[in-house]
Amino acid sequence: MRISNSLGFVCIVVFGIAVLSVFRFNSAVATNAESQIRSTDPPQENPVAPFMRAKLTASQKVLEGLVTESAEKVKKGAEEMFVMSNAAEWKVIQGPVYSQYSAEFRRTTEQLIDSAKKGNIDAAALSYMQLTMNCIGCHKYVKETSVVQIDLDTDTFSLNLEK
């Protein structure tokens, strides 16, 4: 009985090693193929990326102000985001849903500024969380939406179906 149990255990271990080797080999092949694809295609940065990076930096200032209880830092970061929300680069797509996200962003940013001016860090933290949820929802919406850009001067359009 002991020999067959030991043999069964050895078979299970050998089978497990074989399965792990196959997964590791497939992972290495996939990683190698992925790196080859990436190396042949030069990365193209989204033209809105630097603007969104600046918005993220302003948001991090707000977070720093919240955790250090510096209402002034919260206010400054929120004011930067509010100004950015009125910039031309902000309007990534047209439509009522995106307009609603933008209006909600501005309204919540104003609440955040107001809470910071009053020195109410708890209310500012709540506004910041609402603002963050708004950003996540909007980014998800933009990512999932096909964007058609029409140039009325030349009667041409481009379709962006990236997902």
N, C-alpha and C positions, 0 to 999 in steps of 0.2 A: 504494500500500500504506500509506503513512504517513497519508494522509487518512482512510482507513477505520479504522486503528488509533486515530487521534486522535478520530474521531467515536465509535468504540466506547467509548473512555475517557470522553468527555463524557457519553454516554448512561448509563454506569454511575454516574458521579458524580451526575447529575441524578436517577436512580432512587434512589440511596442517600439523597440529600437528601429526596426525596419520602417514602421509607419512614420516615426519622427524624422528619419532620414529622408523619406519621400517628401514630407512637408517642408523640411529645411531646403532640399534641392529645388522644389517648386518655388519657394520663397526667394531663393538666390537667383533663379532664372528670371522671375518676375521683376525683382529689383534691378537686375542687370539690364533687362529690356527697357524698363522704365527710365533708367539713367541714360541709356543710349538715345531714347526718344527725346528726352530733355536736352541732351547735349547737342542734338542736330537742329533743334528749333530754338532760336534765341527767345528768351522770355520777353513778352510784351506787357509792359505795365499799363494798367488801366489809367486813362488820363485823369480820372477822378481820384485815384489812389492818394496822391499827395494831399489833396484837400481833405479826404477822409482821415488821413493820418494826423493832420493838424487838428481835426475835430476830436480824435482820440486823445491827443495830447492835452487839449483843453479839458476833456472829461477826466483825465487822470489828475489834473490840478484840482478839480472839484473833489474827487475822491480823497486826495491828500488833505485837502482842507477839512473834509468830514472826519477823517480818522485823527487828525491833530486838533480838531475843534477850532479851526481857524476860519471864522465866518468870512474874513476878507479874501482868503484864497478861494473859498467856495464861490463867492460873488464874482471874483475876477474870471475864474474858469467858466462860470455860467454866462457871464456877459460875452466872453469870446465866442461861445457856442451860439448865443443868440444872434450876434452880428454875422457869424458864418451862415446861419440859416436864412439870411436875406441875400446872400451872394448869388451871383448867376450860376456858379459851379454847383450850387446846392440842387438846382432843378435838373435832376438826372433824367426823369421821365415826366411826361404830362399825364394828367388824368385825375379823376376825383379821389381815388383811393390814396394816391401819392400826396395829393393836396391835403387830404385829411391827416395823414401822418405828419406832414410838415406843420400844419396848423397846431396839432397836438404837441409837437416838439416845442414850438414857440411858446405855447400857453404854459407848458410844464416848466420850461426854462425861465419864464417870467416868475412863476411861483417859487422856483429855486432861488432866483435873485432876491425876491421879496423876503423869503425866509432867512436868507443870509444877512440881508440888511437889518432884519429884526434880531439877529443873533440866535435864531431858533434852529439849532443844529439838528434836532430830531425831525422837525418839519422839512428841513433841507434834505436830510437823508431819505425821507419818504419820497420827496419830489425827484431826487436823483434816481431812486429805484424805478419810479414811473418812467422817467426819461430813458433809462437803460432799456426797459421793456419796450418802449416805443421804438428805440433804435433797432433792437433785435427784430421786432416785427417788420419794420420798414425794410431793413436789409434783406430779410427773408422774402418779402414781397417783390422787391426789385430783382433779386436773384431768380425768382421763379417766373418772372414776367418777361415775355418776349418784347423786345424794344424795336420799334420801327422808327427810323429817322427819315424825315422827308425834307428835301431841299426844294422849296417852292420856286426858287429862281431857275433851277435847271430841270425841274420835274423828275428828279431822281430820288430814289430812296434806298436805304440799306436796312437789312434785317439782321438783328442780333439775337441769335437763338442759343447763346451760351447758357448752360445750366450748371 
